[in-house]
Amino acid sequence: MPRPVLRIGTRQDALRLFAPLDRSAVEAVGIAYLGPDRSLLGLRHAMGRADSAAVPVTRIVRDALALSARSLLIAHNHPDGDPRPSAADLALTRRLAQGLAMLDMVVLDHLILAPGGTVSLRDMGMM
């Protein structure tokens, strides 16, 4: 019997997918690799430290190419409770979006989850 296809069509779908990040006591990053119909092709999580988490851009691009992804969703948590993006959050998102655009891939959004709320960099006009 074929496995059901998980599609990430709405922000609520993305929030459900990344919900476990919000419960982490350390920063954690999640990257969802999506096909042309926004079907989930793969998911990577990386745990960090109390105040930072990093996934090398080259690793994200390599995974996206290996999965033949058309788009990506990124999420990470801020355990301190403040969902506002840091300068490092913005720089990584912009660098990744520019690099992936050259490969005809799109970063759909970067969500920051925190006990104080959730922020979408797309909604804030920061990407």
Long-range contacts (C-beta under 8 A, 24 or more apart in sequence): 5-39, 5-40, 6-39, 6-40, 7-37, 7-38, 7-39, 7-40, 8-32, 8-34, 8-38, 8-39, 8-40, 8-73, 9-38, 11-109, 11-111, 11-120, 14-73, 14-75, 14-109, 14-111, 15-111, 15-113, 15-118, 17-43, 17-73, 17-75, 18-73, 18-75, 18-111, 18-113, 19-113, 21-45, 21-75, 21-76, 21-77, 21-113, 22-77, 22-113, 22-114, 22-115, 24-77, 24-79, 25-50, 25-79, 26-50, 26-53, 26-79, 27-51, 27-52, 27-53, 27-76, 27-77, 27-78, 27-79, 28-53, 28-76, 28-77, 29-53, 29-54, 29-55, 29-74, 29-75, 29-76, 30-74, 30-75, 30-76, 31-55, 31-60, 31-63, 31-72, 31-73, 31-74, 32-72, 32-73, 32-74, 32-75, 33-63, 33-64, 33-67, 33-69, 33-72, 34-69, 34-70, 34-71, 34-72, 34-73, 34-108, 35-68, 35-69, 35-70, 36-70, 38-71, 41-67, 41-68, 41-69, 42-67, 42-69, 50-79, 51-80, 52-88, 57-92, 57-95, 57-96, 57-99, 60-96, 61-99, 61-100, 61-103, 64-100, 64-103, 64-105, 65-103, 69-105, 70-104, 70-105, 70-106, 71-105, 71-106, 71-107, 71-108, 72-96, 72-100, 72-105, 72-106, 72-107, 72-108, 73-107, 73-108, 73-109, 73-110, 73-111, 74-107, 74-109, 74-110, 74-111, 75-110, 75-111, 75-112, 75-113, 76-110, 76-111, 76-112, 76-113, 77-112, 77-113, 77-114, 78-112, 78-113, 78-114, 79-114, 79-115, 80-114, 81-114, 81-115, 81-116, 82-114, 82-116, 83-112, 83-113, 83-114, 83-116, 83-117, 83-118, 83-119, 84-112, 84-119, 85-110, 85-112, 85-119, 85-121, 85-124, 85-126, 89-121, 90-121, 90-126, 93-121, 93-126, 93-127, 94-127, 97-127
